[in-house]
Amino acid sequence: MRTIRKKREEYQNHEPGASADGLWKILWKLEIPPKVKVFWWRVVHEFLPARHILWKRHIEPIAFCAVCGAPEESIAHVLLYCTVAREFWHQVRVGIGVKIPSLNTASWASDLISGICSRQDTTVILCGMWTLWMMRNKRRHGELSMSIQQAVTWARDTAYDLWQISHPVQLQVPDKASPRWMAPSQGWFKINSDAAFYENKHSGATASVIRDHRGSFHAAQARWYERGFDVCLMEALACRDGLLLAKQQGIHQVWLETDCLELINLWKNNDVQRSIVDPVSSSARAAGAGARSPPESATGSGACPPASCSARAEGAGT
Ligand SMILES: [Zn+2]
């Protein structure tokens, strides 16, 4: 990582007019719009028509600031010390949390891009200063300028957008190995059941959604349980509730899908099945299914052939 000193040296070594000089290299890497890069280039080289600069060149008869009456309207005055600038940076500090650091009056423009602020803060500060200069120009030309609050918002949003573009959030790419929600065969319905269990209160909730073979929503419900034993039992209750919901809806051909691997493993174990998974098997029987389901299955309706009665551990695609 470059040190501030190295960046300063890189800047100081640049030769005006050379396209690949240190200043431009630093500017180029900043996460600011191109127009702001060009603007900052002009700030560093004092290529902006501030009144005091024009006055020194005998172009402007007066040097004072038309806003606050300060004797010299320098670039630094417009961007840092004028009453408008002070109010602007106050609002930036309060609203965005970005503070202008202590600056050397001689080298402040180059210091600001030499790493004395974080990259994010530098983006906000330079965008803010560009905005202040645009506001100054509009005032000078008698045009309506945006309010300070609008300017702060623009600087904030621009900096934020640029930061997001430069540092995109890594979206989670679905694992190809984990299948998405798969519709049941035509004429069948799928129940997706899930549960929540709050260990500290020993309470929980269940939720079930029923969709048809096209994936179209058919029915859903959620139930709250004041008492619960553990998460696996709650998952079993969720499956039972899903099956009861299907029964209420007059649905008899169902696939039941849960994301609880432990429950599926218990279901496969006939001995344990009678204990913790009993609510599910009882409901399955009540719905007309056989008391036992084949391996790879959790439960199903009476009309459901074994191969179609699936409870897949990977079926959390809802
Ligand atoms: Zn002023």
Boltz pocket constraint, residues with backbone or C-beta under 6 A from the ligand:
constraints:
  - pocket:
      binder: B
      contacts: [[A, 65], [A, 66], [A, 67], [A, 68], [A, 69], [A, 70], [A, 77], [A, 81], [A, 82], [A, 83]]
      max_distance: 6.0
